[in-house]
Amino acid sequence: MADVSSRIASRRARTDLLDPVLGVFNRRYEDEAAEAAARLDAAAAAGEDTGPLHGLAVAVKDLIATREAPVTGHSRVNDPAWHAGADAPVVARLRRAGAVVVGSTTLAEHALGRPDPDLGLVVPRNPWDPDRYPGGSSSGSAAGLPDGLFDVGLGTDTGGSIRIPAALCGVTGIKPTPGLVPGDGCLPLARSLDTVGTLSRTVREGAETLAVLAGREPGALTWQQPAGPLRIGVPERALAESGQLSEGCSAAFDAALEELRAMGAELVPVELPELYPLFAAQVITLLAEAYEVHQAGLTGRWAEYGRPFRRTVVLGGLISASTYVRAQRVRDWAAANMRRRFAGLAAVATPAWPGVAPRYDDAEGLGAISWLPGLWSGVGFPAIALPMGFEGGLPVSLQLAGLPGSDFELARLADAYQRGTGWHVRRPERERDLGPGPGPGRGWALPGVAAAGQGAADSEAGRGLGVRLRELGVEVGAVELDALCGQWALTSMLFGFLPDPLPGG
């Protein structure tokens, strides 16, 4: 094996070449990484135990504190003094285990929404096609993996923010059970939903890193599938009724199920009667809790936030306390029902996302949402996204979810599938010039804006919304109010999906 210093230097050279186009890093810790690599080489030469992650190159989402630089949240609105000069516990654990932190990665602003070209920040791009979105919010932590810019990316997942970029970039993303990994030193988005997890080329690298993050003993993981029946649930009715899957994704998912069956799994249909109430509850929870986190910033520094972020999060301030409480009751009800129904299953299988990465000039594609990842966030179940094929040269992804606490059993199953298929070993071809990538004035649509139609701000509903926003301390112009009218109309529709009373309650 090459020494750590050589491997880090090789990754640095490749990053020099590709990062100006891919927009993976907010900041690179080149000198610090070289010094850490040299220390590991010296310790190894002296016969010292350098840890289970010896020399692993790790990139950290710029939402998680590292001692090298302040956290920005990939936003103009941040506090440079927050956790300055200190590592988050998860980063400290990585370093103690022998990992080398190579930099902080790009993300959706404060872990929500899509890029706003007017902010002038680094734009993350998809490694398979730089004119496409890599997914969010842990964008850079996924986008740098196919080209080997680092071994593992650290990310956060609130409603799919690890699994969506893993799916669109063709890598592996693990969202753990809430509480397995400490979240201290990580800027919050929605406190009851946030989790810290991993992105990697392989399940094994991600799970072994996750074990360190969780404080597990080195070598505690085993990869042999236990003897006995292997039952995997498939929500066939929910997938068919949603009608979201692209043709290529549907075909790849069918092939993935056949591969699981060939591994000896029994595939059993499962129902998801909680699906739409739970999806509504998860979105409502995210919006309300994100507003609580960013309320002061939105009232005092509205124009400094990107438009997709501020137009989404401010809606959380319009959600009533009673609606938020109802959403929590739905989450508890759904989690209890699903734990009972899925008892005896090794996993539930779905696609991780319904199709391939959208182009940056596709506003509708950029604004798309899906229940596929958010479902598991709402009930606190662990889930893994991993490659299952390609559609038109772009990756599509399988998702395996399990009961709370089954994280490493789930990883064993995902690893067995991955090692039997090999989709994860494909890399983007780099024979052609990547070009400058998307940017202001070059094939860019502003995403995340649901239009209610021009003039909505002058309607009775629009004027009423303007009054409510002013009561929150937010003053917006007519163009922005038009957009907010559309988004609020869609958001308020979710309230009707919260059953009251709950079935069986």
Residue pairs with C-beta under 8 A, 6 or more apart in sequence:
2 10
3 37
3 41
3 44
4 37
4 38
4 40
4 41
4 44
4 54
4 55
4 100
5 34
5 37
5 38
5 41
7 37
7 55
7 57
8 33
8 34
8 37
8 55
8 57
8 100
8 102
9 34
11 57
11 102
11 148
11 149
11 150
12 28
12 30
12 33
12 34
12 102
14 147
14 148
14 149
15 24
15 25
15 28
15 102
15 144
15 149
18 24
18 147
18 149
18 430
18 434
19 25
19 28
19 144
19 149
21 125
21 130
21 434
21 435
21 436
21 437
22 124
22 125
22 127
22 130
22 143
22 144
22 147
22 434
22 437
23 106
23 122
23 123
23 124
23 125
23 140
23 143
23 437
24 59
24 105
24 106
24 124
24 140
24 143
24 144
24 149
25 59
25 103
25 104
25 105
25 106
25 122
25 140
25 144
26 62
26 72
26 74
26 103
26 104
26 105
26 106
26 122
26 140
27 62
27 68
27 69
27 103
27 104
28 102
28 103
29 66
29 68
29 69
29 101
29 102
29 103
29 104
30 102
32 68
32 101
33 57
33 100
33 101
33 102
33 103
36 95
36 100
36 101
37 55
37 100
40 50
40 54
40 55
40 98
40 100
43 50
44 50
44 54
50 98
51 96
51 97
51 98
51 99
51 218
52 97
52 98
52 208
52 212
52 218
52 219
53 94
53 97
53 98
53 99
53 208
53 209
53 212
54 98
55 98
55 99
55 100
56 94
56 97
56 98
56 99
56 100
56 151
56 152
56 205
56 209
57 99
57 100
57 102
57 150
57 151
57 152
58 94
58 99
58 100
58 101
58 102
58 150
58 151
58 152
58 153
58 154
58 209
59 101
59 102
59 103
59 104
59 105
59 140
59 141
59 144
59 149
59 150
59 152
59 153
59 154
60 66
60 91
60 101
60 103
60 104
60 105
60 141
60 153
60 154
61 104
61 105
61 107
61 137
61 138
61 140
61 141
61 153
61 154
61 155
61 156
62 71
62 72
62 73
62 74
62 104
62 105
62 106
62 107
62 140
63 71
63 73
63 74
63 107
63 110
63 111
63 137
63 156
63 186
63 187
64 71
64 88
64 90
64 91
64 154
64 156
64 185
64 186
64 187
64 196
65 71
65 82
65 83
65 86
65 87
65 88
65 91
65 185
65 186
66 87
66 88
66 91
66 101
66 104
67 85
67 86
67 87
67 91
68 101
68 104
69 104
70 78
70 79
70 80
70 81
70 82
70 83
70 84
71 78
71 82
71 83
71 104
71 187
72 78
72 104
73 107
73 109
73 110
73 111
73 187
74 106
74 107
74 108
74 109
74 110
74 121
74 122
75 109
75 110
75 119
75 121
75 304
75 305
75 306
75 309
76 119
76 121
76 301
76 304
76 305
77 110
77 294
77 297
77 301
77 304
77 305
82 187
83 185
86 185
87 95
87 185
88 182
88 184
88 185
88 186
89 182
89 184
89 185
90 154
90 181
90 182
90 185
90 186
90 196
90 213
91 101
91 154
91 185
93 212
93 213
93 215
94 101
94 154
94 209
94 212
94 213
95 101
97 212
97 218
99 152
99 209
99 212
102 149
102 150
105 124
105 138
105 139
105 140
105 141
105 144
105 153
106 121
106 122
106 123
106 124
106 139
106 140
106 143
107 124
107 136
107 137
107 138
107 139
107 140
107 141
108 114
108 115
108 136
108 137
108 139
108 161
108 309
109 115
109 116
109 119
109 305
109 306
109 308
109 309
110 187
110 189
110 290
110 294
110 309
111 136
111 137
111 138
111 156
111 158
111 161
111 187
111 189
112 137
112 158
112 189
112 286
112 290
112 309
112 312
112 313
113 136
113 137
113 306
113 308
113 309
113 312
113 447
113 448
114 133
114 136
114 308
114 366
114 367
114 447
114 448
115 121
115 123
115 124
115 306
115 308
115 447
116 306
116 307
116 308
116 309
116 446
117 123
117 439
117 440
117 444
117 446
118 306
118 307
118 440
119 306
123 437
123 438
123 439
124 133
124 134
124 136
124 139
124 140
124 143
125 131
125 132
125 133
125 134
125 143
125 360
125 437
125 438
126 132
126 133
126 134
126 135
126 143
126 168
126 169
126 357
126 394
127 134
127 143
127 144
127 145
127 146
127 147
127 169
127 428
128 146
128 169
128 170
128 357
128 393
128 394
128 395
128 428
129 357
129 359
129 393
129 394
130 434
130 435
130 437
130 438
131 359
131 360
131 361
131 437
131 438
131 443
132 168
132 356
132 357
132 358
132 359
132 360
132 394
133 139
133 168
133 357
133 358
133 359
133 360
133 365
133 366
134 140
134 142
134 143
134 165
134 168
134 169
134 357
135 142
135 164
135 165
135 166
135 167
135 168
135 169
135 353
135 357
136 161
136 164
136 165
137 155
137 156
137 158
137 161
137 165
138 153
138 155
138 156
138 157
138 161
138 162
138 165
138 173
138 199
139 165
140 153
141 153
141 154
141 155
141 162
141 165
141 199
142 153
142 155
142 162
142 165
142 166
142 168
142 169
142 171
142 173
142 199
143 165
143 169
144 150
144 153
145 153
145 169
145 171
145 199
145 200
145 201
146 169
146 170
146 171
146 201
146 427
146 428
147 427
147 428
147 430
148 427
151 200
151 201
151 205
152 198
152 199
152 200
152 205
152 206
152 209
153 198
153 199
153 200
154 196
154 197
154 198
154 199
155 161
155 162
155 165
155 173
155 196
155 197
155 198
155 199
156 162
156 186
156 189
156 194
156 195
156 196
156 197
157 163
157 173
157 175
157 194
157 195
157 196
157 197
157 377
158 189
158 190
158 193
158 194
158 195
158 286
158 377
159 190
159 193
159 282
159 283
159 286
159 373
159 374
159 377
160 353
160 370
160 372
160 373
160 374
160 377
162 173
162 174
162 175
162 197
162 198
162 199
162 385
163 173
163 175
163 352
163 353
163 373
163 383
163 384
163 385
163 397
163 399
164 352
164 353
164 373
164 385
165 171
165 173
165 199
166 172
166 173
166 199
166 352
166 385
166 386
166 397
167 173
167 351
167 352
167 353
167 385
167 395
167 396
167 397
167 399
168 353
168 356
168 357
168 394
168 395
168 397
169 357
169 395
170 387
170 390
170 394
170 395
170 397
170 423
170 424
170 426
171 199
171 200
171 201
171 387
171 424
172 199
172 200
172 201
172 202
172 203
172 205
172 206
172 384
172 385
172 386
172 387
172 414
172 418
172 424
173 197
173 198
173 199
173 206
173 352
173 384
173 385
173 386
174 197
174 198
174 199
174 203
174 206
174 207
174 210
174 382
174 383
174 384
174 407
174 411
175 195
175 197
175 376
175 377
175 382
175 383
175 384
176 195
176 196
176 197
176 210
176 214
176 382
176 407
177 195
177 380
177 381
177 382
177 404
177 405
177 406
177 407
178 193
178 194
178 195
178 380
178 404
180 195
180 210
180 214
180 382
180 407
181 195
181 196
181 197
181 210
181 213
181 214
182 196
182 213
183 194
183 195
183 196
186 194
186 196
188 194
188 289
188 293
189 286
189 289
189 290
189 293
190 285
190 286
190 288
190 289
190 290
190 293
191 289
191 293
192 285
192 289
192 328
193 282
193 285
193 286
193 289
193 377
193 378
195 377
196 213
197 206
197 210
198 205
198 206
198 207
198 209
198 210
198 213
199 206
200 206
200 209
201 424
202 415
202 418
202 424
203 384
203 386
203 411
203 414
203 415
203 418
204 223
204 411
204 415
206 384
206 411
207 221
207 407
207 408
207 411
207 415
208 221
210 407
210 408
210 411
211 218
211 220
211 221
211 408
212 218
221 408
221 411
222 412
223 412
223 415
224 412
225 412
225 413
225 416
229 266
230 263
230 264
230 265
230 266
230 346
230 413
231 265
231 266
231 268
231 344
231 345
231 346
232 260
232 265
232 266
232 267
232 268
232 345
232 346
232 347
232 348
232 349
232 400
232 413
233 267
233 268
233 269
233 270
233 342
233 345
233 347
233 348
233 349
234 257
234 267
234 268
234 269
234 270
234 348
234 349
234 350
235 269
235 270
235 271
235 272
235 275
235 348
235 350
236 269
237 269
237 271
237 272
238 271
238 272
238 275
239 245
239 350
239 351
242 354
242 371
244 354
244 355
244 370
244 372
245 253
245 351
245 354
245 355
246 354
246 355
246 356
246 391
246 396
247 391
248 355
248 356
248 389
248 390
248 391
248 392
248 396
249 351
249 353
249 354
249 355
249 356
249 391
249 396
251 389
252 351
252 388
252 389
252 390
252 391
252 396
252 398
253 350
253 351
253 388
253 396
253 398
255 388
255 389
256 349
256 388
256 389
256 398
256 417
256 421
257 267
257 349
259 417
259 420
259 421
260 267
260 349
260 417
261 267
262 420
263 416
263 417
263 420
265 346
267 349
268 345
270 341
270 342
270 345
270 348
271 341
272 338
272 375
273 337
273 503
274 330
274 333
274 334
274 337
274 338
275 371
275 375
276 371
276 497
277 330
277 334
277 497
277 498
277 499
278 330
278 331
278 334
278 375
278 378
278 379
279 371
279 374
279 375
279 378
279 497
280 327
280 330
280 494
280 495
280 497
280 498
281 326
281 327
281 328
281 330
281 331
281 334
281 378
281 498
282 327
282 331
282 374
282 375
282 377
282 378
283 374
283 491
283 494
284 319
284 323
284 324
284 327
284 494
284 495
284 498
285 324
285 327
285 328
285 331
285 378
286 316
287 312
287 313
287 315
287 316
287 319
287 491
288 316
288 319
288 324
288 327
289 316
290 312
290 313
290 316
291 298
291 313
291 314
291 315
291 316
291 317
291 319
292 316
294 313
295 317
295 472
297 305
298 305
298 310
298 313
298 314
298 317
298 472
298 473
298 474
299 472
299 473
299 474
302 310
302 474
302 475
302 476
307 446
307 448
307 449
307 480
307 483
308 446
308 447
308 448
308 449
311 448
311 449
311 480
311 483
311 484
311 487
312 448
312 487
314 469
314 472
314 474
314 484
315 484
315 487
315 488
315 491
317 472
317 474
318 468
318 469
318 472
318 488
318 491
319 491
323 495
323 498
326 498
326 500
327 498
329 502
330 498
330 499
330 502
331 378
331 379
333 502
333 503
333 505
334 378
334 379
335 378
335 379
335 380
335 381
338 379
338 381
339 403
339 404
342 348
342 402
342 403
343 403
345 402
345 403
346 402
346 409
346 410
346 413
347 400
347 401
347 402
347 410
347 413
348 400
348 401
348 402
349 398
349 399
349 400
350 372
350 398
350 399
350 401
351 372
351 388
351 396
351 397
351 398
351 399
352 372
352 373
352 385
352 386
352 397
352 398
352 399
353 370
353 372
353 373
353 385
353 396
353 397
354 370
354 372
355 391
355 396
356 391
356 392
356 394
356 395
356 396
357 394
358 365
358 366
358 368
359 365
359 443
360 366
360 438
360 443
360 444
360 445
361 438
361 443
361 444
361 445
362 445
363 445
363 446
363 447
363 449
366 445
366 447
366 448
367 447
367 448
367 449
367 450
372 399
373 383
373 385
373 399
375 401
376 382
376 383
376 399
376 401
380 404
381 401
381 402
381 403
381 404
382 401
382 402
382 404
382 405
382 406
382 407
382 410
383 399
383 400
383 401
383 402
383 410
384 399
384 400
384 401
384 410
384 411
384 414
385 397
385 398
385 399
386 397
386 398
386 400
386 414
386 417
386 418
386 423
386 424
387 395
387 396
387 397
387 398
387 418
387 421
387 423
387 424
387 426
388 396
388 397
388 398
388 421
388 423
389 395
389 396
389 423
390 396
390 423
390 426
395 423
395 426
398 417
400 410
400 413
400 414
400 417
401 410
402 409
402 410
418 424
436 442
438 444
449 483
449 486
449 487
450 483
450 486
450 487
450 489
450 490
451 482
451 483
451 486
452 462
452 482
452 483
452 485
452 486
452 489
453 482
453 486
454 482
455 482
456 462
456 481
456 482
456 485
456 486
457 463
457 466
457 478
457 479
457 481
457 482
457 485
458 478
459 485
461 485
461 489
462 481
462 482
462 485
465 481
465 484
465 485
465 488
466 476
466 481
469 475
469 476
469 481
469 484
476 484
